[in-house]
Amino acid sequence: MSIPRFMIAAPASGSGKTLVTCGLLQALVNRGLKVASFKCGPDYIDPMFHSRVIGTRSKNLDAYFVDEPVLRYLFGRTAEQCDISVVEGVMGFYDGISFDGTFASSCDVSNKLGIPVVLLVNAKGASLSAAAVVKGFKEFSENNIRGVIFNQMSEKVYHAVAPIVRKMGIEPLGYVPKVTDLVLESRHLGLVLPGEIEALKDKLNRLAQVLEESLDIDALIGLAKDAPDLEFEAPEVKRFDENIRIGLADDDAFCFTYEDNIELLERMGAEIVRFSPLEDKQLPDVDGIILSGGYPELHGEALESNKSMLDDIRSKVSAGLPCIAECGGFMYLHEKMEDRDGKDRSMCGVISGRTWNTGKLCRFGYVTLTPLKDDGMMRSRTSVKGHEFHYWDSESNGEDWEACRRGSTYRCINDTGTLLAGYPHMYYYSNPDIAAGFLERCREYRASSE
C-alpha cells in the first residue's frame, strides 16, 4: 500500500536530528496532517519528544531486534493509519552495531523499509565543504538519500551551495538557521525528558514557523509521497482468551517502555492498566506488573515517601505476583537506592542490597539474553534481544541469564519464575515467547488466587 514517509538522518550524533525532526513534526501537525513518528534504534527519550508533538506515542524501528518482515509490520501497522510518517535516524547514517558494516544502522532501516532519506548536515563553520559531505555520503554505499537540509547555515550560503547539491542528483530542501533558544539539553542517559523543558510546545511551534520559512516542506511532503508501496503482514502470536490484567508503571520515574512490547501483550489478549508508583497508594487489581526503566534516582524522596506502594509491591511480588522489572524498575525493587544527590533511599526490598551511582557508564549496547535454567519466566532457554545503558550498578545483578555482547558474555538478571528483574531492557518482538511466558505466569497466578 502507499505509505508516505521520509527519514531525517545525519552524518553523526549531535547534528540536530531530534530538534529538526520535532520541528518538522510540529509543522506537519499544524498543517492538519495526521502524523506518525518513529525513532531508529533502542532510544526511549527521543520518541517522548515526538509524542509531545503528535499527541500519540512514537515507536522504535530497530533492525537488530527483529528481522525484516517483522520490522515492516511494526512500521506499517502504525504508518498506514496516518497521512505521513517521519522517522528520525540514530547516530551517524551508516553507523550500525559493528565498525565495519551498516547492519542495524539508519541506512539499513531505510533500505529495508524503502524510506526516502533527507540528510541533515550540520554546516557550522563550513560552506562548500558541507556539499562535499553530502557527496561523500551519497556515494559511499547503497542508500535512499534523496534530499538534504543544512543545519546552522545562513540563507546566503545556502543559496550558493544548493545548486551544487542539485547537480549531484540530491534535492536541496532548505536550511535551518541557528536557533540558540531552542536547544534540547542533555543528561547522563541522553536528552532531558520533554516535561522538563519549559514551554516545550511553544518553542516547537516557534521552531515550526522558522522551518516553514527556511525549508521547502511542500517538496518534502512530495518526496514522502514518492516512497514505494510497502507490503507487510502481522506475525503469528499466541493468544490468551482470558482477560489477563497487566499493571504498567507509567509516570515521570518509570517511562522507558517500548510501545511495541505493550502492543504485543495486547495482541496476545492482555489488558494494560497503567499506574504510578509516584502517585498511587497501591497497585491496581492486576495479575502481573511491569516496572519499566526511567529515572527513579531523580525521584528518590517521592518514591521512598510512598510507603504504601512500596509495601504493596513488596508483599505481592514476594507472594508470587508475576513481575518484570528493567533497569530503573529493577533499581526500585532493591532494599536501597542511591538517588541523584548521593543519598540512600529505602525502596521495595524485593531485591537484596543496594544500587548506586558509579559515576560512569557501566554497560552499554545491544545484548542477546539467554536463560540458564528451565524453570524461569520463559520455561525455556530460547534467547531474546535487548539493550543496556546505565550508570547505576547493583549488588544483586543476578546470575540466572547470560548476556552476550560482541562476543563477550556475562551473567545478569534475577529470574525466580515469577520475578524477572535486571538491568537489560528486553524487546519482546525479538522473541514473543518472553511475552507469552509472562502472561502464562500471570494466568497461573490469577487461577491460584481465585
C-alpha positions in Angstrom: 0.0 0.0 0.0 1.0 3.6 -0.4 2.6 5.0 2.8 4.1 8.4 2.5 7.3 8.5 4.6 10.7 10.0 5.0 13.7 9.8 7.3 15.8 12.6 8.9 19.4 11.2 9.1 22.7 12.8 9.7 26.5 12.2 9.4 26.9 12.0 13.2 25.2 12.3 16.5 24.9 15.9 17.7 23.8 17.2 14.3 20.4 18.4 15.5 18.2 15.4 14.3 15.8 15.5 17.2 15.3 19.2 17.2 14.7 19.4 13.4 12.5 16.2 13.5 10.3 17.7 16.2 10.1 21.0 14.4 9.0 19.2 11.2 6.5 17.1 13.1 5.0 20.3 14.6 4.9 21.9 11.1 3.1 18.9 9.6 0.7 18.7 12.5 0.0 22.5 12.2 -0.9 21.8 8.5 -3.6 19.5 9.7 -1.9 16.2 8.8 -2.2 13.1 10.9 1.4 12.2 11.5 3.2 9.0 12.7 6.7 9.2 14.1 9.4 6.7 14.7 13.0 6.5 16.1 15.7 4.2 14.7 17.5 2.2 17.4 16.7 1.4 21.0 16.4 5.0 22.3 13.5 5.9 24.6 13.8 9.6 25.1 13.6 11.0 21.5 10.3 9.2 20.9 8.9 11.1 24.0 9.7 14.4 22.3 8.0 13.2 19.2 4.9 12.1 21.2 4.5 15.5 22.8 4.2 17.0 19.2 1.9 14.4 17.5 -0.2 13.6 20.5 0.2 9.9 20.3 3.1 7.5 21.3 6.0 7.3 19.0 7.6 3.9 18.1 11.0 2.4 17.7 12.4 0.8 14.5 15.4 -1.4 15.2 16.8 -3.8 12.6 18.9 -5.6 15.3 15.9 -6.5 17.4 13.8 -8.0 14.6 14.1 -9.4 11.1 12.9 -7.6 8.0 9.3 -9.0 7.8 8.6 -8.0 11.5 10.3 -4.6 11.0 8.0 -4.0 8.1 4.9 -4.9 10.1 6.0 -2.8 13.1 6.3 0.2 10.8 3.4 -0.4 8.5 0.7 -1.2 11.1 1.2 2.3 12.6 2.1 4.2 9.4 -1.0 3.0 7.4 -3.2 4.9 9.9 -1.6 8.3 9.2 -1.2 10.8 6.3 2.6 10.8 6.6 5.3 9.1 8.7 8.5 10.7 9.9 11.5 8.6 11.0 14.4 10.0 13.0 17.7 8.2 12.4 20.2 7.1 15.0 23.9 8.2 15.4 25.6 8.6 12.0 23.6 7.4 9.0 25.9 4.4 8.3 26.7 3.5 11.9 25.4 0.1 12.9 26.3 -2.5 15.5 29.8 -3.1 14.1 32.5 -0.8 13.0 32.8 -2.4 9.5 29.2 -2.8 8.4 25.9 -1.0 8.2 23.6 -3.7 9.8 21.0 -2.1 12.1 22.0 1.4 11.0 19.7 4.1 9.9 20.8 3.3 6.3 19.8 -0.4 6.9 16.4 0.5 8.2 15.7 2.9 5.3 16.8 0.3 2.8 14.6 -2.4 4.3 11.6 -0.2 4.5 12.1 1.8 1.3 12.2 5.1 3.2 13.5 8.2 1.3 16.2 9.8 3.3 16.8 13.5 4.0 20.4 14.1 5.1 20.7 16.7 7.8 24.2 18.2 7.6 25.4 20.4 10.4 27.2 23.2 8.4 28.5 25.2 11.4 31.9 26.6 10.4 31.6 25.3 6.8 30.1 26.4 3.4 31.2 24.5 0.3 32.7 21.7 2.5 29.1 20.9 3.6 28.3 20.0 -0.1 31.3 17.7 -0.1 29.9 15.8 2.9 26.7 15.3 1.1 28.5 13.9 -2.0 30.6 11.6 0.2 27.6 10.1 2.0 25.6 9.7 -1.3 28.4 7.8 -3.0 29.7 5.8 0.0 27.2 2.9 -0.2 23.8 1.8 -1.5 21.3 4.2 0.1 18.0 6.1 -0.3 19.4 9.6 0.2 17.1 11.9 -1.8 17.4 15.3 -0.2 19.5 17.4 2.1 18.8 20.0 4.8 21.7 22.2 6.1 21.6 22.9 9.8 23.2 26.1 11.2 23.6 27.6 7.8 22.8 31.2 6.6 20.4 31.9 3.8 23.1 33.5 1.7 25.4 30.4 2.0 22.5 28.1 1.3 21.6 29.7 -2.0 25.2 29.4 -3.1 25.6 25.7 -2.1 22.1 24.5 -3.2 22.7 24.4 -7.0 25.9 22.4 -6.4 24.0 19.8 -4.4 21.2 19.7 -7.0 23.8 18.7 -9.7 24.6 15.7 -7.6 21.0 14.5 -8.0 20.1 15.4 -4.5 17.3 17.8 -3.8 18.2 20.8 -1.5 15.2 21.2 0.8 16.4 24.2 2.7 18.4 25.3 5.7 17.9 25.8 9.4 19.3 29.0 10.9 21.0 29.0 14.3 18.2 28.8 16.9 20.1 29.2 20.2 16.9 29.4 22.4 15.6 26.0 21.2 18.5 23.7 22.2 17.5 20.4 23.8 19.7 19.9 26.9 21.3 16.5 27.8 21.9 14.4 30.9 23.5 11.0 31.6 21.0 8.9 29.7 20.5 11.2 26.8 18.2 14.2 26.3 16.3 15.5 29.3 12.6 14.5 29.3 10.2 16.7 27.4 8.3 17.6 30.5 11.4 19.2 32.0 11.8 21.7 29.2 9.9 24.9 29.9 7.2 25.7 27.5 8.2 23.0 25.1 5.1 23.3 23.0 5.5 27.0 22.5 9.2 26.5 21.5 8.3 23.8 19.0 5.6 26.0 17.4 8.1 28.8 17.0 10.6 26.4 15.5 7.9 25.1 13.1 7.3 28.7 12.0 11.1 29.1 11.3 11.1 25.8 9.3 8.1 26.9 7.3 10.1 29.9 6.1 13.5 28.2 5.6 12.6 24.7 4.3 10.6 23.6 1.3 8.1 21.5 3.3 5.9 21.0 0.2 8.8 19.4 -1.6 9.5 17.3 1.5 5.9 16.0 1.5 6.2 15.3 -2.2 9.4 13.3 -1.6 7.5 11.3 1.1 4.6 10.5 -1.3 7.1 9.2 -3.8 8.1 6.4 -1.4 7.5 2.9 -2.9 4.5 0.9 -1.8 5.1 -1.2 1.3 3.7 -4.7 1.9 3.5 -6.2 5.4 1.6 -8.7 7.5 1.2 -9.4 11.2 3.4 -12.2 12.6 1.5 -15.1 14.3 1.5 -14.8 18.1 0.0 -16.9 20.9 -3.5 -15.7 22.1 -4.8 -15.9 25.6 -8.6 -16.0 25.8 -8.7 -15.0 29.5 -8.8 -11.3 30.4 -5.3 -11.0 31.9 -4.7 -7.6 33.5 -1.2 -6.3 33.5 -0.2 -3.3 35.6 2.3 -1.0 33.8 4.3 1.6 35.8 3.9 4.8 33.8 5.0 8.2 35.3 7.9 10.5 35.4 10.1 7.9 37.2 9.2 4.9 35.1 8.7 6.0 31.4 11.2 3.9 29.4 8.8 1.5 27.8 8.9 0.1 24.2 5.4 0.7 22.9 5.7 -2.4 20.7 6.2 -4.5 23.9 2.8 -3.2 25.1 1.2 -3.7 21.8 2.4 -7.3 21.7 0.9 -8.0 25.1 -2.4 -6.5 24.0 -2.3 -8.6 20.7 -1.9 -11.7 22.9 -5.1 -10.7 24.9 -3.8 -8.7 27.9 -5.5 -5.6 29.3 -2.9 -2.9 30.2 -3.7 -1.0 33.4 -1.3 2.0 33.8 -0.4 3.1 37.4 2.0 5.4 39.1 4.5 4.3 41.8 4.9 8.0 42.5 1.3 9.0 43.0 -0.9 5.9 43.5 -1.1 4.4 47.0 -1.3 0.8 46.0 -1.3 -1.5 42.9 -4.4 -1.7 40.8 -6.3 -5.1 40.7 -3.9 -6.9 38.3 -2.5 -10.3 37.6 1.1 -9.1 37.0 3.1 -5.9 36.8 5.8 -4.4 34.6 8.2 -1.9 36.2 9.8 -0.1 33.3 13.1 1.8 33.2 13.3 5.5 33.7 14.8 8.0 36.2 13.8 6.7 39.7 17.0 8.3 41.0 15.6 11.7 40.2 12.5 10.9 42.4 14.1 9.1 45.3 12.4 11.1 48.0 8.9 10.8 46.5 9.3 7.1 45.8 10.6 6.5 49.4 7.8 8.6 50.9 5.1 6.5 49.1 5.4 3.7 51.7 2.0 2.1 51.0 3.0 1.5 47.4 6.4 0.1 48.4 4.8 -2.2 50.9 2.1 -3.4 48.5 4.6 -4.2 45.8 7.0 -6.0 48.2 4.2 -8.2 49.7 2.6 -9.1 46.4 5.7 -9.7 44.4 7.2 -11.7 47.2 4.0 -13.7 47.3 4.3 -14.6 43.7 2.7 -11.8 41.7 4.5 -12.0 38.3 6.8 -9.0 37.7 9.1 -7.9 35.0 11.4 -5.1 36.2 14.0 -3.5 33.9 16.8 -1.0 34.7 15.1 1.8 36.7 12.3 -0.6 37.7 14.9 -3.1 38.9 16.6 -0.4 40.9 13.2 0.4 42.5 12.9 -3.2 43.8 16.1 -3.0 45.8 16.4 -2.5 49.5 18.3 0.7 49.0 18.8 3.0 46.0 21.2 5.9 45.9 19.5 8.9 44.5 20.9 11.7 42.3 22.1 13.6 45.4 24.0 10.7 46.8 21.5 9.8 49.5 20.4 6.2 50.0 16.6 5.8 49.8 14.6 2.8 51.0 12.8 1.1 48.2 10.6 -2.0 47.8 13.1 -4.5 49.3 12.2 -7.3 46.9 15.9 -7.4 45.7 18.5 -7.6 48.4 21.3 -5.0 48.7 21.6 -1.6 47.1 22.1 0.1 43.8 24.4 3.1 43.5 25.8 5.7 41.1 29.2 4.6 39.7 29.8 7.9 38.0 30.4 6.3 34.7 28.6 4.2 32.0 28.6 0.7 33.4 27.3 -1.4 30.5 26.1 0.0 27.1 25.0 -1.6 23.9 22.9 -4.4 22.3 22.8 -7.8 24.0 21.4 -11.2 23.3 20.0 -12.7 26.5 19.5 -16.4 27.2 18.1 -18.1 30.4 20.4 -20.5 32.1 17.6 -22.7 33.7 14.4 -24.3 32.6 12.2 -23.2 35.4 12.4 -19.4 34.9 9.9 -17.0 33.5 10.1 -18.4 29.9 10.3 -22.1 30.9 12.8 -22.5 28.1 16.3 -21.4 27.1 15.5 -19.5 23.9 17.1 -16.2 23.5 15.7 -12.6 23.5 17.4 -9.4 22.3 17.8 -6.3 24.4 19.8 -3.3 25.3 21.7 -1.9 28.3 22.5 1.7 29.1 23.0 2.7 32.7 25.3 4.5 35.2 23.9 2.9 38.3 25.1 -0.6 39.4 23.8 -3.2 41.8 25.0 -5.6 44.5 22.4 -8.1 43.1 22.6 -8.0 39.3 21.6 -11.7 39.1 23.1 -14.9 37.7 20.1 -16.6 36.0 20.6 -15.4 32.4 23.7 -15.0 30.2 24.2 -11.8 28.2 26.3 -11.8 25.0 27.6 -8.6 23.6 30.2 -8.5 20.7 31.5 -12.0 21.6 31.9 -11.4 25.4 29.5 -12.9 27.9 28.4 -12.1 31.5 25.7 -13.2 33.9 22.7 -11.0 34.7 19.0 -10.9 35.7 17.2 -12.4 38.7 14.7 -15.0 37.5 12.6 -16.8 40.0 10.0 -17.9 37.6 7.6 -15.2 38.7 10.1 -12.4 39.0 12.3 -11.3 36.1 14.5 -8.4 37.2 17.7 -6.9 35.9 19.3 -4.0 34.1 18.7 -5.2 30.4 15.7 -3.8 28.5 14.1 -6.6 26.5 12.4 -6.2 23.2 9.6 -8.7 23.1 9.1 -8.9 19.4 12.6 -10.3 19.1 11.2 -13.4 20.7 7.4 -13.3 21.6 8.0 -16.3 24.0 9.1 -13.8 26.6 5.7 -12.1 26.5 3.8 -15.4 26.3 5.8 -16.8 29.3 5.0 -13.8 31.4 1.3 -13.9 30.5 1.2 -17.6 31.3 2.7 -16.9 34.7 0.0 -14.2 35.2 -2.7 -16.6 34.3 -1.5 -19.2 36.8 -1.2 -16.5 39.5 -4.8 -15.4 38.9 -6.0 -19.0 39.0 -4.2 -19.7 42.3 -5.8 -16.5 43.8 -9.4 -17.3 42.9 
